[in-house]
Amino acid sequence: MSASFLPGMTADEFIPWALAQPEGMHFELVQGHVTGMAPERLGHVRGKQRMFRLLADAIATAGLSCEALVDGAVVQVDEATVYEPDGLVRCGPPLPDDTLRITDPLVVVEVLSPSSRSRDASLKLADYFRIPSVRHYLIVATDIRTVIHHFRDESGAILTRIVRDGRLVLDPPGIMLEGIFAASETR
C-alpha cells in the first residue's frame, strides 16, 4: 500500500510497517501520518557522513560512554511521531543490537535538503525538544556552510547559535567539533 493512502498509525504500528518496506525506502511518522523521504543528493549524504565522523571522533577523544549513530535509527517523539534523523548521539549503557527506536537521544542532527528544509527548521525543531533528553539539535546547511545549533540550557530555555567556522562545543556530553566545514570543501 502506498504511504499516501495509509490510514493514521501509531508508532507501534508504524515501525513494523516501515521495516516491511523495500530496502532503501525511508519513511517517518508525523502526527500519525506516514511521510515518504525523498532520495538524497550526494552533498546531503556527504554532510551526514562528515557530521557522523566528527561526532564519533569527538566522543572517542573525550572517552565518553556515548555513541554516534548515522541515519537509520529512529527517534520516537510520542505515540504518533517517529523521525529518522540524519544523525544522533546517545549516552549511557549500549543498547541491544535489536533496538528499533531511540527514546533518549542527547544530540540530534538533520542535514538540510530541498525537500526537508522547512520541516527540519520548524516542526522537527519543536518536536525534538519535546524529548526530555535532547539538549542539542544541529541543523546543517551544507550549501551555505552553516550549522544552526539549537540547545536547551540548564533552565530549560532553548537558545540558538549560528556556526560558520571554528568550533562547536556540545556540553553535555562534553565534546568539541572542530572543522565542521573543511577548508578543502567547495561552496
C-alpha positions in Angstrom: 0.0 0.0 0.0 1.4 3.4 -0.9 2.3 5.7 2.0 0.0 8.4 0.8 -3.1 6.1 1.1 -2.3 4.7 4.5 -4.7 5.3 7.4 -3.4 7.1 10.5 -0.9 5.0 12.5 0.6 4.9 15.9 4.3 4.5 16.5 3.8 0.8 17.4 2.0 0.2 14.1 4.4 2.3 12.0 7.7 0.7 13.0 6.8 -2.9 11.9 5.2 -1.4 8.7 8.3 0.6 7.9 10.5 -2.5 8.5 8.5 -4.4 5.9 9.0 -1.8 3.2 11.6 -2.5 0.4 15.2 -1.8 1.3 16.3 1.8 0.6 12.8 3.3 1.2 12.6 5.6 4.2 9.6 6.9 6.0 8.7 9.0 9.0 5.6 9.1 11.1 4.4 12.7 11.5 1.4 13.2 13.8 0.1 9.8 12.9 0.6 10.2 9.1 3.3 8.3 7.1 5.6 10.6 5.2 8.0 9.3 2.5 11.5 10.6 2.4 13.0 11.6 -1.0 16.2 10.2 -2.4 19.2 12.1 -1.2 21.7 14.2 -3.2 25.3 13.3 -2.8 26.0 16.6 -0.9 23.4 15.6 1.7 25.0 12.1 2.1 28.5 13.7 2.4 27.1 16.1 5.0 25.7 13.2 7.1 28.9 11.3 6.9 31.0 14.3 7.9 28.8 15.0 10.9 28.9 11.4 12.0 32.7 11.2 11.7 33.1 14.5 13.7 30.7 13.3 16.4 32.2 9.8 16.7 35.8 11.2 16.8 34.9 13.8 19.4 33.2 11.1 21.6 36.3 8.9 21.3 38.7 11.8 22.1 36.6 12.6 25.2 36.5 9.0 26.2 32.7 9.1 26.8 30.3 6.2 27.1 28.2 7.7 24.2 27.6 6.5 20.7 27.1 8.5 17.5 24.7 6.9 15.0 24.1 7.8 11.4 20.6 7.7 9.9 18.7 4.5 10.1 18.0 4.7 13.9 14.6 6.2 14.6 13.7 8.6 17.3 10.2 8.3 18.8 8.9 11.7 19.9 5.5 10.4 21.0 2.9 7.8 20.1 2.2 9.4 16.8 5.6 10.8 15.7 8.7 8.9 14.7 11.6 10.6 12.9 14.7 9.2 11.2 17.3 11.9 11.9 20.4 12.2 9.8 22.5 11.5 12.9 22.3 11.4 16.7 24.3 10.9 19.9 23.0 9.0 22.9 24.9 8.3 26.1 24.7 5.6 28.6 24.9 1.8 28.5 24.9 0.4 25.0 21.5 -0.6 23.7 21.0 -4.1 22.3 21.6 -4.7 18.6 17.9 -5.4 18.0 16.7 -2.0 19.4 14.3 -0.4 16.9 13.8 3.1 18.4 15.9 5.6 20.4 13.9 7.3 23.1 16.8 9.2 24.8 19.0 11.0 22.3 21.2 13.8 23.6 22.1 15.3 20.2 20.0 15.2 17.1 21.3 16.1 13.6 19.4 17.0 10.4 21.2 17.9 7.2 19.0 20.2 5.2 17.8 19.2 1.8 15.4 21.0 -0.6 12.6 18.6 0.4 13.1 18.8 4.2 14.3 22.3 4.8 11.1 23.8 6.2 10.1 20.7 8.2 13.6 20.4 9.8 13.6 24.0 10.8 10.1 24.2 12.2 8.1 21.0 13.1 11.2 18.9 13.9 12.7 21.7 15.9 9.6 21.8 18.2 9.2 18.0 18.3 12.8 17.1 19.1 12.8 19.4 22.1 9.7 17.7 23.4 12.0 14.8 24.2 13.4 15.5 27.7 16.9 14.0 26.9 17.5 16.2 23.9 20.0 19.0 24.7 21.3 19.8 21.2 19.6 20.0 17.8 22.0 20.7 14.9 20.6 21.8 11.6 23.4 21.6 9.0 23.1 23.7 5.8 25.9 22.4 3.7 25.1 24.7 0.8 25.9 27.8 2.9 28.4 26.0 5.2 26.5 26.8 8.3 25.3 24.9 11.4 22.3 26.2 13.3 22.8 25.0 16.8 19.7 24.9 19.0 20.4 23.9 22.6 18.5 23.6 25.8 20.3 25.2 28.7 20.1 24.2 32.4 16.9 26.3 32.9 15.1 24.6 30.0 15.4 27.6 27.7 16.1 26.9 24.0 18.9 29.0 22.7 20.2 29.3 19.2 23.8 29.8 17.9 24.9 30.1 14.2 28.2 28.5 13.5 30.1 29.1 10.2 33.6 28.1 11.2 35.6 27.4 14.2 34.5 25.1 17.0 31.2 23.8 18.2 31.1 22.7 21.8 28.3 20.3 22.8 28.1 20.2 26.6 26.7 17.9 27.7 28.1 15.4 26.8 31.3 17.4 26.8 32.6 17.1 23.2 34.0 19.6 20.7 33.5 19.5 17.0 36.3 21.2 15.0 36.5 21.8 11.3 32.8 21.2 10.6 33.4 22.5 7.1 36.9 21.7 5.9 38.8 24.4 4.1 39.1 22.0 1.1 35.3 21.7 0.7 33.8 23.7 -2.1 30.9 26.0 -1.5 
